[in-house]
Amino acid sequence: MNDRKILVLGIAATALVLATGALWMQMSRGQGHERFTQCGAGAVAGGADSLGGAFTLTDGRGERLTDERVFSKPSILYFGYTYCPDVCPLDVARNAEVVELLGEDNRDVQPVFITVDPRRDTPEVVERFVSNIHPDMIGLTGTQEEVDAVSRLWRNYYQIRDDGTDNYLVDHLANSYLVLPDDGTVAFFRRDLPPEDMAQQVACLLDVA
């Protein structure tokens, strides 16, 4: 066998090893997240890995927080805005109740709120909003560009209906997401899910994590 054939075979063998390794990693990753489908929560289209990512936003004290610091423990994430007249207060209150129910079973989960209306939702406004709902709720805001970027990470639709006044409304999705430190976003929950049912599903997801 000449040197050229040896070189070609060597390259082919290396490519095969790399391709096999990549396929194994992809399959293992997918199989790892399949375990969450047994809990009855909403499955994430495209897989759990398709939602979430790195970001830096500002909390109610003006401190800049990365996604790693925010999601250092299991978290229920919600996108909304503090001037929302009806949907957002009910949704975040539901999520806070879920956290309390889980706490009664010694499960440490925190609620997280990210505004989609940074023009009005300053850090101080966000802090007042979340502190009135749950003492452990993290409220986050940022520049319009930062909020746009983090919303894209979770494929969260929103649109500001600017009417030229400060009383405008914001259309937005109303899903809540369970984000785990090691697994990322593993499920979503619709707003019509009762807190008892949602707490049961979250507990199941934590058990299989």
C-alpha positions in Angstrom: 0.0 0.0 0.0 1.5 3.3 -1.1 1.8 6.4 1.1 -1.1 8.1 -0.8 -3.5 5.3 0.0 -2.5 5.2 3.6 -3.1 9.0 3.9 -6.5 8.7 2.2 -7.6 5.8 4.5 -6.3 7.7 7.5 -8.3 10.8 6.7 -11.4 8.6 6.0 -11.0 6.8 9.3 -10.6 10.1 11.2 -13.7 11.5 9.5 -15.7 8.4 10.4 -14.6 8.6 14.1 -15.6 12.3 14.3 -18.9 11.7 12.6 -19.7 8.8 14.8 -18.8 10.8 17.9 -20.9 13.7 16.8 -23.9 11.4 16.1 -23.5 9.7 19.5 -23.4 13.1 21.2 -26.5 14.2 19.4 -28.4 11.0 20.2 -27.3 11.1 23.8 -28.4 14.7 24.1 -31.8 14.0 22.6 -32.3 10.9 24.7 -31.4 12.8 27.8 -34.2 15.2 27.2 -36.7 12.6 26.2 -37.1 11.6 29.9 -38.9 14.9 30.5 -41.8 14.0 28.1 -43.3 11.6 30.6 -44.4 14.4 33.0 -47.3 15.8 30.9 -45.9 19.3 30.5 -45.8 21.0 27.1 -43.0 19.7 24.9 -40.7 22.3 23.4 -40.8 22.3 19.5 -37.4 21.5 18.2 -36.3 20.1 21.5 -35.4 21.7 24.8 -32.0 22.8 23.5 -33.7 25.1 21.0 -34.8 27.5 23.7 -32.6 29.7 25.9 -29.1 30.9 25.8 -26.6 33.4 27.3 -27.8 36.8 28.3 -27.0 39.7 30.7 -29.9 41.8 32.1 -30.5 44.2 35.0 -32.3 43.3 38.2 -34.4 45.5 40.5 -31.3 46.6 42.4 -29.5 47.7 39.3 -27.2 44.7 39.3 -26.2 43.1 36.1 -27.0 39.4 36.1 -26.0 36.7 33.6 -28.2 33.7 32.8 -25.9 31.5 34.8 -26.6 33.5 38.0 -30.3 33.8 37.3 -30.8 30.1 36.6 -28.5 28.8 39.4 -31.5 26.8 40.7 -34.7 25.4 39.1 -36.7 28.4 37.8 -40.1 29.2 36.4 -39.6 31.9 33.7 -42.2 34.3 32.5 -42.1 37.2 30.0 -44.5 40.0 30.6 -44.8 43.6 31.6 -45.7 45.4 34.8 -48.4 47.7 33.2 -50.3 44.7 31.9 -53.9 45.2 33.1 -54.9 41.5 33.6 -53.0 38.6 32.1 -49.5 39.2 33.5 -50.5 39.7 37.2 -52.6 36.6 37.1 -49.9 34.5 35.4 -47.0 35.5 37.7 -49.3 35.1 40.8 -50.1 31.5 39.5 -46.4 30.9 39.2 -45.7 32.2 42.7 -48.4 29.9 44.0 -46.7 27.0 42.2 -43.4 27.9 43.9 -45.1 27.9 47.3 -46.8 24.5 46.7 -43.4 23.0 45.7 -41.8 24.6 48.7 -44.2 22.7 50.9 -42.7 19.5 49.5 -39.1 20.9 50.1 -38.5 21.6 46.5 -36.6 24.9 46.0 -37.8 26.6 42.8 -37.7 30.3 42.1 -39.9 32.5 39.9 -38.3 34.7 37.3 -39.9 37.6 35.5 -38.4 39.3 32.4 -40.1 42.4 31.1 -40.9 43.0 27.4 -41.6 46.7 28.1 -38.2 48.1 29.1 -39.3 51.6 28.2 -41.6 51.8 31.2 -40.2 48.9 33.3 -37.1 50.4 34.9 -35.3 48.4 37.5 -37.2 50.2 40.3 -40.6 49.5 38.7 -39.8 45.9 38.1 -38.6 45.5 41.7 -41.8 46.9 43.1 -43.8 44.6 40.9 -42.0 41.3 41.7 -41.6 42.1 45.5 -45.4 42.4 45.7 -45.9 39.0 44.3 -43.2 36.8 45.8 -40.1 37.6 47.9 -37.9 35.3 45.9 -39.0 36.4 42.5 -36.2 37.8 40.3 -37.3 40.7 38.1 -35.2 41.6 35.1 -35.1 44.4 32.6 -32.5 46.0 30.2 -32.2 48.0 27.1 -34.6 47.4 24.2 -31.8 45.6 22.3 -31.1 43.3 25.3 -34.8 42.5 25.8 -35.2 41.8 22.1 -32.2 39.5 22.2 -33.4 37.5 25.2 -36.9 37.2 23.8 -35.5 35.7 20.6 -33.7 33.1 22.7 -37.0 31.8 24.0 -38.8 32.5 20.7 -41.1 34.8 22.7 -43.3 37.0 20.5 -44.3 40.4 21.7 -45.3 43.7 20.0 -45.7 47.1 21.6 -48.9 48.8 20.4 -47.6 52.3 20.6 -50.5 54.7 20.6 -48.4 57.8 21.3 -49.2 57.8 25.0 -47.7 56.2 28.1 -50.8 53.9 28.4 -50.0 51.6 25.5 -50.5 47.8 25.6 -48.1 45.1 24.7 -49.2 41.9 22.9 -47.1 38.9 24.0 -47.0 35.2 24.5 -48.2 34.0 27.9 -46.3 30.8 28.4 -44.2 29.9 31.5 -41.0 27.9 31.2 -39.2 25.6 33.5 -35.4 26.2 33.3 -33.0 23.8 35.1 -29.3 24.7 35.7 -28.0 21.6 34.0 -30.6 20.9 31.4 -31.8 24.3 30.3 -35.4 24.8 29.3 -37.2 21.5 29.6 -40.9 22.4 29.3 -43.5 25.1 29.0 -46.8 25.6 30.7 -49.9 27.4 29.3 -51.6 30.0 31.3 -54.8 28.1 31.8 -53.1 25.3 33.7 -54.2 25.4 37.4 -51.4 25.9 40.0 -51.9 22.4 41.5 -51.5 20.7 38.2 -48.5 22.8 37.2 -46.8 22.1 40.6 -47.4 18.3 40.0 -45.8 18.5 36.6 -42.8 20.6 37.8 -42.3 18.1 40.6 -42.2 15.2 38.1 -39.7 17.1 35.9 -37.5 17.7 38.9 -37.6 14.1 39.9 -36.4 12.9 36.4 -33.8 15.6 36.0 
